[in-house]
């Protein structure tokens, strides 16, 4: 049974930084395309960033230049470094793993950007 567990969400002031982590267990991490999605209240769950098995990255326009996704295959972990946070970044952030027909999600971690 593959499990994804996120951590690192918090309340942070505008302009601050956070690093989210997602640990994957029960599967072969190196095979997964990993991504971070977010969902604000009343809105759809949208892609923030993803990283392929070859470490190619892709970002939503709204976070380019502020967020960085990375993966550590030795630790079965994907990270999302978030800098220059804005109130509109407030959302529940979800980790996602995909390989073939497998499409798994974590439980989410809350990020709130507010003064």
C-alpha positions, 0 to 999 in steps of 0.5 A, spaced: 500 500 500 503 506 497 502 512 502 504 519 501 505 523 507 505 531 507 508 536 512 511 543 513 504 547 512 503 553 517 501 560 518 506 565 515 506 572 514 506 575 507 513 575 504 515 569 508 518 562 506 516 555 507 518 548 505 513 542 504 515 535 504 512 529 502 514 522 504 512 516 500 512 509 502 510 502 500 512 503 493 518 505 488 519 512 489 524 513 483 518 511 478 513 516 480 512 523 477 511 527 483 507 533 484 504 538 488 497 541 488 493 546 492 486 547 493 483 553 496 476 554 499 471 553 494 476 552 488 478 547 484 485 543 486 490 545 481 497 544 479 502 548 483 509 544 480 511 537 478 517 533 477 519 527 473 523 521 474 529 525 470 528 531 475 525 535 469 520 541 473 514 544 471 510 550 474 504 554 474 505 561 472 503 564 479 508 561 482 514 561 477 520 564 480 518 563 487 517 556 488 522 550 487 520 543 487 525 538 488 526 530 489 530 526 493 530 519 491 534 516 496 529 519 502 523 517 498 521 525 498 519 530 494 519 538 497 516 544 495 520 550 497 516 556 497 518 563 498 515 570 497 509 567 499 502 571 498 495 571 501 493 568 495 497 562 496 493 560 502 490 553 500 491 546 502 497 543 499 497 536 496 502 531 494 501 527 488 504 521 485 503 518 478 506 512 475 502 508 469 495 507 472 497 509 479 495 516 481 495 517 489 494 523 493 496 525 500 492 527 506 494 535 505 497 540 509 494 547 510 498 553 508 496 560 510 499 566 508 496 572 513 499 578 517 
